[in-house]
Amino acid sequence: NMKNLTVLLFILFITSNLFSQSIPLKLEFRAAWIATVVNLDWPSSNISSTEVQKLELINLLDELKSDGINTVIFQIRSECDAMYSSAFDPWSYWLTGSQGTAPYPYYDPLEFAIEEAHKRGMELHAWFNPYRAERSVGNYPKAPNHVTVLHPDWVLQLISGTTNLKFLDPGLPMVRNYVTSVIYDVVSRYDVDGVHFDDYFYPYEGITTQDNQTFIN
């Protein structure tokens, strides 16, 4: 009857309201990239102090938060280098002005970025360029442990007009294992909320027969 139907609808309304309050709403993915290569977004200079770099990143995160961004995609490896403490790749030239040189006073930018993003209720995703090794060959000295120094046989080089770059040959099992190890190292040691790959293909024209021996159909 109508009375029983009214009671049933009331119970369903209460149950549904309680259930909806117990499960957080799914947020939209409102993300922004923070590019570190060539000091595009952060840090503003690769010779600025630790204190200045931290302050710049805090200000950038505050601005993104106020703009409604809930996810930051933070570039931590742009040229087989590292914006974090890595056993595989040297510290980035774009962080300290000298590839392989740690920040002084010491801090770990990825660890710091994660902490500050999470303080603001934002996710922090790690952005990798898995294969690009030198975006401009000879632009600055490479560290002794850079992959192009240790394993020149893993490298494809493109020289075309003003373009002169090196990237790793993804057809080589050793390269795939190396990149996998780098990424696993980050996700196992840092509280990142996601991983993004950029330039995971050949992003430039000019590669013709260099990878004939390793190309996988």
Buried (B, 14 or more C-beta within 10 A) or exposed (E): EEEEEEEEEEEEEEEEEEEEEEEEEEEEEEBBBBBBBBBEBBBEEBEBEBEEBBEBBBEBBEEBBEEEBBBBBBBBBBBBBBBBBBEBBBBBBBBBEBBBBBBEEEBBBBBBBBEBBEEBEBBBBBBBBBBBBBBEBEEEEBBEBBBBEEBEEBBBBBEEEEEBBBBBBBBBEEBBEBBEEBBEBBEEBBEBBBBBEBBBEBEEEBBEEBBEEBEEE
